[in-house]
Amino acid sequence: MTWARHASPTIEQGRFAEARASEKIHYAVQNRKAARTVAIHSADAQDCINLLAMLGLDSLDDAAVKSAKD
């Protein structure tokens, strides 16, 4: 019988946490870019709100929306 070597649970949890954090940052950047593109191409504020809602980006925090409109 052979024993499989397993990494320490804390090391694995750290790697998964790091991957999740990296993914969260990636999606935040991607969503900000999308919101900025929508803001640039929308006709007015209401159009921007509607388009962001269609894309599921209406739940962005206020700071992200403000930076997207700048």
Secondary structure, 3 states (H helix, E strand, C coil): CCCCCCCCHHHHHHHHHHHHHHHHHHHHHHHHHHHHHHHHHCCCHHHHHHHHHHCCCCCCCHHHHHHHHC
